[in-house]
Amino acid sequence: YFPQGDCFPCPPEGCPMMGHYADRFPDKMKRENQKYFLNTGADEPFAAWRQKVFIKLSGVKKTRGDINLVYYDTEGHTKEYEIANGDLSQDDVYTKYLDVEMNPKNTSKIEFIWNKAVFSLLWSRLGAETVNIVHGEDGRR
């Protein structure tokens, strides 16, 4: 079992693989009763791509609500992921590991959404100063 985040980024020898290429990781094969865990998507083809998201906020100093990213692919599918909720501050960088069910090669855009808490002041505004996404596969943003 790997707690979320402990298996990314991969160790210097690379991410251990199951199946045909497992022999590239001989130290893992020496263990008896080795357990493997695999994150999958909810729908076919059940693939998930590990990504690390960094978001630096801009706007009001502090507010309450949640921030989400919506992924769009080239076929018109969308998937929304929550990055943070509760107290939000422009001084913080919000980091989260996501298992995105959309191939990064087919992602057409990613939208930043801020949902204000009901009791927040109506005039407050919040945006994303920067959004960086690192793909677990090869480190591209």
C-alpha positions as CSV (number, residue, x, y, z in Angstrom):
1,Y,0.0,0.0,0.0
2,F,1.3,3.4,-1.0
3,P,-0.3,6.4,0.7
4,Q,-1.4,9.0,-1.9
5,G,1.7,10.9,-3.2
6,D,4.3,8.4,-1.9
7,C,4.7,6.7,-5.4
8,F,5.1,9.9,-7.4
9,P,7.5,11.1,-8.6
10,C,9.0,7.8,-9.4
11,P,12.3,6.6,-7.8
12,P,15.5,7.1,-9.9
13,E,15.2,3.6,-11.3
14,G,11.7,4.4,-12.7
15,C,8.2,3.5,-11.8
16,P,7.7,-0.3,-11.2
17,M,5.6,-1.9,-13.8
18,M,3.4,-5.0,-13.7
19,G,3.1,-7.5,-16.6
20,H,5.5,-7.8,-19.6
21,Y,8.1,-5.2,-18.4
22,A,8.2,-6.3,-14.7
23,D,11.6,-7.9,-15.3
24,R,13.1,-4.4,-15.5
25,F,12.7,-4.2,-11.7
26,P,14.5,-7.3,-10.4
27,D,14.6,-6.2,-6.8
28,K,10.8,-6.1,-6.6
29,M,10.6,-9.6,-8.0
30,K,12.8,-11.1,-5.3
31,R,10.2,-10.5,-2.6
32,E,7.7,-13.2,-1.7
33,N,4.0,-12.3,-1.6
34,Q,4.7,-9.0,-3.3
35,K,1.5,-6.9,-3.4
36,Y,0.7,-4.6,-6.3
37,F,-1.9,-1.9,-6.3
38,L,-3.2,-0.1,-9.4
39,N,-5.3,3.0,-9.6
40,T,-8.0,2.7,-12.3
41,G,-10.6,5.0,-13.8
42,A,-14.3,4.3,-13.2
43,D,-15.2,3.9,-16.9
44,E,-13.7,2.1,-19.9
45,P,-10.8,1.9,-20.7
46,F,-10.3,2.2,-16.9
47,A,-7.0,4.0,-17.4
48,A,-5.8,6.8,-15.0
49,W,-2.9,9.1,-15.4
50,R,-1.2,10.4,-12.2
51,Q,-0.7,14.1,-12.2
52,K,0.6,16.6,-9.6
53,V,-1.2,19.9,-9.6
54,F,0.1,23.2,-8.2
55,I,-2.2,26.2,-8.0
56,K,-1.2,29.7,-6.7
57,L,-4.2,31.9,-6.1
58,S,-4.6,35.6,-6.7
59,G,-7.3,38.1,-5.6
60,V,-8.6,38.4,-2.1
61,K,-6.2,37.7,0.8
62,K,-8.4,35.1,2.5
63,T,-11.8,33.6,1.8
64,R,-13.8,30.4,2.1
65,G,-14.9,28.0,-0.7
66,D,-13.4,25.4,-2.9
67,I,-11.2,25.3,-6.0
68,N,-11.7,22.7,-8.8
69,L,-10.1,21.9,-12.1
70,V,-12.3,20.7,-15.0
71,Y,-10.5,18.7,-17.7
72,Y,-11.9,18.7,-21.3
73,D,-10.8,16.2,-23.9
74,T,-10.9,16.3,-27.7
75,E,-14.1,14.2,-27.8
76,G,-16.1,16.6,-25.6
77,H,-15.9,14.6,-22.4
78,T,-15.3,16.5,-19.1
79,K,-14.2,15.5,-15.6
80,E,-14.0,17.7,-12.6
81,Y,-11.6,17.3,-9.7
82,E,-11.5,19.1,-6.4
83,I,-8.1,20.6,-5.4
84,A,-8.9,22.3,-2.1
85,N,-11.8,23.4,0.1
86,G,-12.4,25.5,3.2
87,D,-10.2,28.4,4.0
88,L,-8.3,29.7,0.9
89,S,-5.5,32.2,0.8
90,Q,-3.6,33.9,-2.0
91,D,-0.4,33.3,0.1
92,D,-0.6,29.5,-0.3
93,V,0.2,27.2,-3.1
94,Y,-2.3,24.3,-3.3
95,T,-0.8,21.0,-4.3
96,K,-2.7,17.8,-5.0
97,Y,-2.0,14.4,-6.7
98,L,-4.8,13.5,-9.1
99,D,-5.5,10.2,-10.9
100,V,-7.0,11.8,-14.0
101,E,-9.2,9.5,-16.2
102,M,-8.3,11.5,-19.3
103,N,-5.2,10.8,-21.4
104,P,-3.1,14.0,-21.2
105,K,-2.4,13.7,-24.9
106,N,-6.2,14.1,-25.6
107,T,-6.8,16.9,-23.1
108,S,-7.9,20.0,-25.0
109,K,-8.2,22.4,-22.0
110,I,-8.2,22.6,-18.3
111,E,-10.5,25.1,-16.6
112,F,-10.0,26.7,-13.1
113,I,-13.2,27.1,-11.1
114,W,-13.7,28.8,-7.7
115,N,-16.9,28.1,-5.8
116,K,-17.5,30.7,-3.1
117,A,-18.9,29.5,0.3
118,V,-22.5,30.7,0.8
119,F,-21.5,33.0,3.7
120,S,-18.5,34.6,1.9
121,L,-18.8,38.3,1.0
122,L,-20.4,38.8,-2.3
123,W,-17.8,41.2,-3.6
124,S,-14.8,38.9,-3.1
125,R,-12.9,37.7,-6.1
126,L,-10.5,34.8,-6.5
127,G,-8.5,33.6,-9.4
128,A,-5.5,31.4,-10.3
129,E,-2.2,33.3,-10.7
130,T,-0.6,30.0,-11.9
131,V,-1.7,26.5,-12.5
132,N,1.1,23.9,-13.1
133,I,0.4,20.3,-13.9
134,V,3.2,17.6,-13.9
135,H,2.4,14.3,-15.5
136,G,3.8,11.3,-13.7
137,E,4.8,9.6,-17.0
138,D,7.5,12.0,-18.2
139,G,7.4,15.1,-16.1
140,R,6.1,17.4,-18.8
141,R,3.8,20.3,-17.8
